[in-house]
Amino acid sequence: MNSIISKDLHCNTQLNISFGVIILTMVISMATVSCIIKRSAAQEYHGMAGMFVHNVATQFIEQQFKPLEYILNETSNFIDEPRLEGFLNEEQSSLRTVLMQTLSINPNISSIVASDLHGHFNTVPFLAVATDFDATTRPWYRSSTSRSLFVNYSDHYTNAQTGLQTVSFSQLIVSKDGYPLGTLAMDLNLEHLSYPLRQLKSPIKGEFYVVDRAGDILLHSDVSNLFRHSIDPALIGKMTNGEDHLYDQQTQTHVYYYSFSNPDWFVIYTVSDEDFKSASRADAYLLLFVIPVCLLICLLCWGSLRNSYNKMIIQIVAMMRVGRIDLDKPDNLLRQEIQQGHEQMQEAIAASTTDALTGLFNRRSFDQDLAACLGNGQPFFLGIVDLDNFKAVNDQRGHLMGDTVLKTVAQEGMQHVGKRANLYRYGGEELAILIPGDDKAAAMALLDQWRQRTESRSWREADLVVTFSAGLGQWQQESISQLIERVDQSLYEAKRSGKNRVHYAD
């Protein structure tokens, strides 16, 4: 009998077997995961590098050229035949003043040249050239036979005035009647355009630059590399997709690219195969290092658990001897502790997201929800409500009455809006509302009905009338600050128009 009892109560063997199974399972799992990481890490890092090139090309480099093209177009539209003739004849024309102002406020432009259809030209700033210089042979020149009004980017060439390599972008000057007058061209300051590239931090160690179709570098963080031949034209010929990844066997380099249509340039990000493998295998190497650490931790836990288990048996036996053990009490205490902890957590969440006076969501919730609305890209309306003459209520009837008015208007809004929108205390006597969707009429009706309910509400003070003014606007893909400023302006217009009304921000 004693041997049976001893066998049944002795759990060290079962504990050892259980931990042995856990350790073995962990080793097998980590080895399997390590193999999977090695296989998938390359695809993950290819995706990261490709996304880096895409984001920099579209959100960084492309955004530098759009304003320059806009300036070229606006300046071209300003030029008519008398202005062009006066500028070419070196008269004190308004065109030279405009071009000088344009050049002074745009560091990405190094010089501006205008010519007529016969090749007569003038530049800002003025630099003399040889008398036999023929402007019609220059890459920037656009003849009268050109039918395209789009901006044209030249290949890099030697500037006849400075002797330096440059790239020009030009546009045909057209009269209001549609007849060509000449060419307006601007030289890019490629060194200045390259400086921001130094701020880029790539996901993998590599080189980042912009090349033309010939493979010559046009933008680079190190300006000494400008116009250096970098990419084989044969490799560029394989870049037929808008963006992709190629592997150059000759240099053993991964080449990630993004191609522009105008200009015909390529954003290039190169990573050596050695650096790529070093980065992609780092996670797998880290996991192999973690395995022995985890084994050591498991062994320590096994020893600690075995020691705690033996102490627990001794304590239970001691408590049973003195008759002070209650098997139900631990479960009840645990259940009570969980319930109390859950209630405290819910109270803390409510306190951090809700305004104590009005019961509306607070400013912190408004900022988070507004950022989320912009993040998901779905259409929505923003309204800002401001109580009319609220300062007079506080001054004449006391702040307690002011609090009551603000709380009542907020509750009126919650009852009316329901689940169709979210209400927030924006600050002071200002409230905010976020209305999902793109139905302008429905959004205006929702906000105006709330205004009418507030206006018609009866108060205990017979002479008290509470109204509010509001501005409402739909998100038009602008930033948060621009949206709020636009809706704020419509609120001010409602105030200036006599208050107690809703103005829509176009």
C-alpha positions in Angstrom: 0.0 0.0 0.0 2.8 2.4 0.9 4.6 1.7 -2.4 1.4 2.5 -4.4 0.9 5.7 -2.5 4.5 6.7 -3.1 4.3 5.9 -6.7 1.1 7.9 -7.3 2.2 11.0 -5.4 5.7 11.1 -6.8 5.5 13.5 -9.9 9.1 14.3 -10.5 9.3 11.8 -13.4 6.2 13.3 -15.1 7.6 16.8 -14.6 10.9 15.8 -16.2 9.2 14.1 -19.1 6.9 17.1 -19.6 9.8 19.6 -19.7 11.8 17.2 -22.0 8.9 17.2 -24.5 8.6 21.0 -24.2 12.4 21.5 -24.9 12.4 19.1 -27.8 9.3 20.7 -29.3 10.9 24.1 -28.9 14.2 23.0 -30.6 12.3 21.5 -33.5 10.0 24.5 -33.9 12.9 27.0 -33.8 14.9 25.0 -36.3 11.9 24.9 -38.6 11.2 28.6 -38.2 14.9 29.4 -38.9 14.7 27.5 -42.2 11.5 29.3 -43.1 13.0 32.7 -42.2 16.0 32.0 -44.4 13.7 31.3 -47.3 11.3 34.2 -46.9 13.7 36.9 -45.7 14.9 37.6 -49.2 11.4 38.2 -50.5 10.7 40.5 -47.5 13.8 42.6 -48.0 13.1 42.8 -51.8 9.7 44.2 -50.9 11.2 46.7 -48.4 13.7 47.9 -51.0 11.1 48.1 -53.7 8.8 50.1 -51.4 11.6 52.4 -50.5 12.3 53.2 -54.1 8.6 53.7 -54.8 8.0 56.0 -51.9 11.1 58.2 -52.5 10.4 58.4 -56.2 6.7 59.4 -55.9 6.8 61.3 -52.6 10.2 62.9 -52.7 11.8 63.3 -56.2 8.7 63.6 -58.3 7.4 66.3 -55.9 10.4 68.4 -56.6 9.8 68.6 -60.3 6.1 69.3 -60.3 6.5 72.9 -58.9 9.3 73.5 -61.5 7.1 72.5 -64.3 4.3 74.7 -62.9 6.7 77.7 -62.8 7.8 77.0 -66.4 4.2 76.8 -67.6 3.1 80.0 -65.7 6.1 81.9 -67.0 5.5 80.8 -70.5 1.9 81.9 -70.3 3.0 85.3 -69.2 5.2 85.9 -72.3 3.6 87.5 -75.3 5.3 88.8 -78.5 6.1 92.3 -77.3 7.6 91.1 -74.0 9.7 88.5 -75.8 10.9 91.0 -78.4 11.9 93.5 -75.8 13.8 90.8 -73.8 15.7 89.6 -76.9 16.6 93.2 -77.8 18.1 93.6 -74.3 15.6 96.3 -73.4 14.5 97.0 -69.8 11.5 94.8 -70.3 9.1 93.5 -67.6 10.0 90.0 -68.8 13.6 90.3 -67.6 12.3 91.4 -64.2 9.9 88.5 -63.9 12.6 86.0 -65.0 15.1 87.4 -62.4 12.5 87.2 -59.7 11.7 83.6 -60.7 15.4 82.7 -60.7 16.0 84.3 -57.3 13.3 82.4 -55.4 14.0 79.0 -57.0 17.4 77.6 -56.1 16.7 74.5 -58.1 17.0 76.6 -61.3 20.4 77.9 -62.3 19.5 79.9 -65.4 16.7 80.8 -67.7 16.8 81.3 -71.5 14.2 82.5 -74.0 14.5 82.5 -77.8 12.3 83.2 -80.8 11.7 80.9 -83.7 14.8 82.2 -85.6 17.2 81.4 -82.8 17.6 84.8 -81.3 17.9 84.4 -77.6 18.8 86.0 -74.3 19.5 84.6 -70.8 19.1 85.4 -67.2 21.6 85.8 -65.8 23.3 87.2 -68.9 26.5 85.5 -70.1 28.1 86.2 -73.4 28.7 83.4 -76.0 30.5 83.2 -79.3 29.1 85.3 -82.1 28.6 82.2 -84.3 26.6 80.4 -81.6 23.5 78.8 -83.1 20.7 78.4 -80.5 18.6 76.3 -82.8 21.1 73.4 -82.4 20.9 73.4 -78.6 19.0 70.5 -76.9 16.5 72.8 -75.3 15.4 74.6 -78.5 11.9 73.8 -79.7 11.2 74.6 -83.4 7.9 75.9 -84.8 7.2 72.4 -86.1 6.8 71.1 -82.6 3.2 70.3 -81.8 3.7 69.3 -78.2 3.0 71.8 -75.4 4.2 69.5 -72.7 7.4 70.1 -70.8 10.5 68.6 -72.5 13.5 67.4 -70.6 16.8 67.4 -72.5 19.7 64.9 -72.1 22.6 66.3 -70.2 24.9 68.5 -72.4 27.6 71.1 -72.1 26.3 74.6 -71.5 27.7 77.0 -74.1 28.0 79.8 -71.6 29.4 78.1 -68.5 31.1 75.1 -70.1 29.5 72.9 -67.4 27.3 69.8 -67.9 23.6 70.6 -67.3 20.0 69.4 -68.0 17.3 71.8 -69.3 13.6 71.6 -69.3 11.8 73.7 -71.9 8.4 74.5 -73.3 7.1 76.1 -76.5 5.9 79.7 -76.1 2.5 80.0 -77.7 0.5 83.2 -78.3 -3.1 83.5 -77.2 -4.1 82.8 -80.8 -2.2 79.5 -80.7 0.8 80.5 -82.8 4.3 79.5 -81.7 6.5 82.4 -80.6 9.7 80.7 -79.4 11.1 78.6 -76.6 11.4 79.1 -72.8 14.0 76.9 -71.1 15.3 76.6 -67.6 18.6 74.9 -66.5 18.3 72.6 -63.6 20.6 73.1 -60.6 21.3 69.3 -60.3 23.7 69.9 -57.4 21.1 71.6 -55.3 18.4 69.0 -56.3 20.8 66.3 -55.1 21.5 67.7 -51.6 18.2 66.3 -50.0 19.3 62.8 -51.1 21.8 62.9 -48.2 18.9 62.8 -45.8 17.6 59.5 -47.1 18.0 56.4 -44.9 17.7 53.2 -46.9 16.5 49.9 -45.4 19.6 48.1 -46.6 23.1 49.5 -47.1 23.3 50.6 -50.7 23.6 53.4 -53.2 20.7 55.6 -54.3 20.6 57.9 -57.3 18.8 59.0 -60.5 20.0 58.2 -64.1 18.9 58.9 -67.6 18.3 56.3 -70.2 22.0 56.3 -71.2 22.8 55.2 -67.6 24.5 58.5 -66.6 23.9 59.8 -63.1 21.8 63.0 -62.9 21.1 63.1 -59.1 23.3 61.7 -56.4 23.9 62.4 -52.7 27.6 62.9 -53.5 27.6 65.6 -56.2 31.0 64.5 -57.4 29.3 61.5 -59.0 27.1 63.6 -61.2 27.2 62.6 -64.9 29.2 59.5 -64.1 28.2 56.5 -66.2 26.8 54.0 -63.7 24.2 51.6 -65.3 24.8 49.5 -68.4 22.3 50.6 -71.1 21.6 46.9 -71.8 20.4 46.6 -68.2 18.3 49.7 -68.5 16.8 48.1 -71.6 15.4 45.4 -69.4 13.6 47.9 -67.2 10.3 47.6 -69.0 8.0 47.8 -66.0 7.1 50.9 -64.1 9.0 49.6 -61.1 10.7 46.3 -60.4 13.9 44.5 -59.3 16.7 43.1 -61.4 19.9 41.3 -60.6 23.1 42.3 -62.4 25.2 39.2 -62.8 28.2 41.2 -64.0 28.5 43.3 -60.8 26.6 40.9 -58.5 24.3 43.7 -57.5 20.6 43.9 -56.8 19.1 46.8 -58.8 15.7 48.2 -57.7 14.3 50.9 -60.0 11.3 53.2 -60.6 10.9 54.7 -64.1 9.4 58.1 -64.9 7.7 58.8 -68.2 8.6 62.5 -68.4 11.5 63.0 -67.9 12.7 59.6 -69.2 14.7 59.0 -66.0 15.1 56.1 -63.6 15.3 56.1 -59.8 17.9 53.5 -59.0 18.7 51.8 -55.7 21.6 49.3 -55.8 22.6 46.8 -53.1 25.5 44.4 -53.4 24.6 40.8 -53.1 26.9 40.5 -50.1 25.2 43.3 -48.2 21.8 41.9 -49.2 22.6 38.4 -47.8 24.0 39.9 -44.7 20.8 41.8 -44.0 18.3 39.1 -45.0 20.1 36.4 -42.9 20.4 38.5 -39.8 17.1 37.4 -38.4 17.9 33.7 -38.9 21.2 34.1 -37.2 19.6 35.9 -34.3 17.1 33.0 -33.9 20.0 30.5 -33.8 21.5 32.5 -31.1 18.2 32.6 -29.2 17.8 28.8 -29.1 20.5 28.1 -26.5 19.3 31.1 -24.5 15.8 29.7 -24.5 17.1 26.2 -23.5 19.0 27.7 -20.6 15.8 29.6 -19.5 13.8 26.4 -19.7 16.3 24.5 -17.6 16.2 27.3 -15.0 12.4 27.2 -15.0 12.4 23.5 -14.7 14.6 23.6 -11.6 12.6 26.5 -10.1 9.2 24.8 -10.8 10.4 21.5 -9.3 11.6 23.3 -6.2 8.4 25.4 -5.9 6.3 22.2 -6.4 8.1 20.5 -3.6 7.6 23.5 -1.3 4.0 23.7 -2.2 3.4 20.0 -1.2 5.1 20.7 2.1 3.0 23.8 2.8 -0.3 22.0 1.9 0.6 19.1 4.2 1.4 21.6 7.0 -1.8 23.5 6.5 -3.8 20.3 6.5 -2.2 19.3 9.8 -3.3 22.5 11.5 -6.7 22.5 9.7 -6.5 26.0 8.0 -6.9 25.1 4.4 -9.9 26.4 2.3 -9.9 24.8 -1.2 -12.6 27.2 -2.5 -11.0 30.4 -1.3 -8.2 30.7 -3.9 -10.6 30.4 -6.9 -12.9 33.0 -5.4 -10.1 35.4 -4.7 -8.8 35.0 -8.2 -12.3 35.6 -9.7 -12.8 38.7 -7.6 -9.4 40.1 -8.5 -10.0 39.6 -12.3 -13.4 41.3 -12.0 -12.0 44.3 -10.1 -9.1 44.6 -12.5 -11.5 44.6 -15.5 -13.7 47.2 -14.0 -10.7 49.5 -13.2 -9.4 49.1 -16.7 -12.8 50.1 -18.2 -13.0 53.1 -15.9 -9.5 54.2 -16.9 -10.3 53.8 -20.7 -13.5 55.9 -20.3 -11.7 58.6 -18.3 -9.0 58.9 -21.0 -11.4 59.2 -24.0 -14.4 61.0 -22.6 -15.0 64.6 -21.5 -16.1 64.6 -17.9 -18.6 67.6 -18.2 -20.4 66.8 -21.5 -20.0 63.1 -21.8 -18.7 63.5 -25.3 -15.5 62.2 -26.6 -12.6 64.4 -25.6 -10.0 66.3 -27.7 -7.6 63.3 -27.5 -10.2 61.0 -29.1 -11.0 63.6 -31.7 -7.3 63.9 -32.8 -7.0 60.1 -33.0 -10.3 59.5 -34.9 -9.6 62.4 -37.3 -6.1 60.9 -38.1 -7.8 57.5 -38.6 -10.3 58.9 -41.0 -7.5 60.4 -43.1 -5.6 57.1 -42.9 -8.4 54.9 -44.2 -9.1 57.3 -47.1 -12.9 57.1 -46.9 -14.9 60.3 -47.4 -16.2 62.1 -44.4 -17.4 65.6 -43.1 -15.9 67.6 -40.3 -18.1 70.1 -38.4 -17.1 72.6 -35.8 -19.8 74.0 -33.5 -19.4 77.2 -31.4 -22.1 78.4 -28.9 -23.2 81.9 -29.7 -22.7 84.5 -26.9 -21.5 81.9 -24.5 -19.2 84.3 -22.7 -22.3 86.4 -21.8 -24.0 83.4 -20.3 -21.0 82.8 -18.1 -20.7 86.5 -17.1 -24.4 87.1 -16.5 -25.6 83.8 -15.1 -22.5 82.2 -13.7 -20.2 79.5 -14.8 -22.4 76.8 -13.3 -25.2 77.8 -15.7 -22.7 77.9 -18.5 -21.6 74.4 -17.7 -25.3 73.3 -17.7 -25.9 75.0 -21.1 -22.9 73.3 -22.7 -23.8 69.9 -21.2 -27.4 70.2 -22.4 -26.4 71.2 -26.0 -24.0 68.2 -26.1 -26.7 65.8 -24.8 -29.1 67.2 -27.4 -26.6 66.5 -30.1 -26.0 62.9 -28.9 -29.7 62.2 -28.8 -30.2 63.6 -32.3 -27.1 62.2 -34.0 -27.2 58.7 -32.4 -24.9 56.4 -34.3 -24.7 58.4 -37.5 -21.8 60.5 -36.4 -19.3 61.0 -33.5 -19.4 64.1 -31.3 -16.4 65.6 -29.4 -15.7 68.4 -27.1 -13.2 70.3 -29.2 -12.3 72.9 -26.6 -14.1 75.4 -24.3 -17.5 76.0 -25.8 -16.5 74.5 -29.1 -17.8 71.0 -30.1 -16.8 68.9 -33.2 -18.6 66.3 -35.2 -17.3 63.7 -37.7 -19.9 62.4 -40.2 -18.9 59.5 -42.4 -19.9 59.4 -46.1 -20.1 61.8 -49.0 -23.7 62.9 -48.9 -23.4 66.7 -48.5 -27.2 67.3 -48.1 -27.5 64.6 -45.4 -24.6 66.0 -43.5 -25.9 69.6 -43.7 -29.4 68.4 -42.6 -28.0 66.4 -39.6 -26.0 69.4 -38.3 -28.8 72.0 -39.0 -31.5 69.8 -37.3 -29.3 69.8 -34.2 -29.0 73.6 -34.4 -32.8 73.9 -34.7 -33.4 71.6 -31.8 -31.0 73.7 -29.7 -32.7 77.0 -30.8 -36.2 75.8 -30.0 -35.3 74.2 -26.6 -37.1 75.7 -23.6 -35.0 76.6 -20.5 -36.0 77.1 -16.9 -34.9 80.7 -17.3 -37.7 82.1 -19.6 -35.4 84.8 -21.1 -32.6 82.4 -22.0 -32.2 81.5 -25.6 -29.2 79.3 -26.7 -28.0 79.0 -30.3 -24.9 78.0 -32.0 -23.1 78.6 -35.2 -21.3 75.9 -37.1 -18.9 75.3 -40.0 -19.0 72.1 -42.1 -16.7 70.8 -44.7 -15.9 67.6 -46.6 -12.4 66.2 -46.6 -10.7 67.0 -49.9 -7.5 64.9 -49.5 -5.8 67.7 -47.7 -3.9 67.5 -44.4 -5.5 67.7 -41.0 -4.4 71.3 -40.3 -5.7 72.4 -43.7 -9.1 70.8 -43.2 -9.5 72.3 -39.8 -8.5 75.7 -41.0 -11.0 75.5 -43.9 -13.9 74.5 -41.6 -12.8 77.1 -39.0 -13.1 79.7 -41.7 -16.6 78.7 -42.6 -17.5 78.9 -38.9 -16.2 82.4 -38.7 -18.3 83.2 -41.8 -21.4 81.9 -40.0 -20.6 84.1 -37.0 -20.1 87.2 -39.2 -23.3 86.5 -41.1 -25.4 86.8 -38.0 -24.8 83.6 -36.0 -27.3 80.8 -35.4 -26.6 79.2 -38.8 -24.5 76.5 -40.5 -22.0 77.5 -43.3 -20.5 75.0 -45.7 -16.8 75.2 -46.6 -16.5 74.8 -50.3 
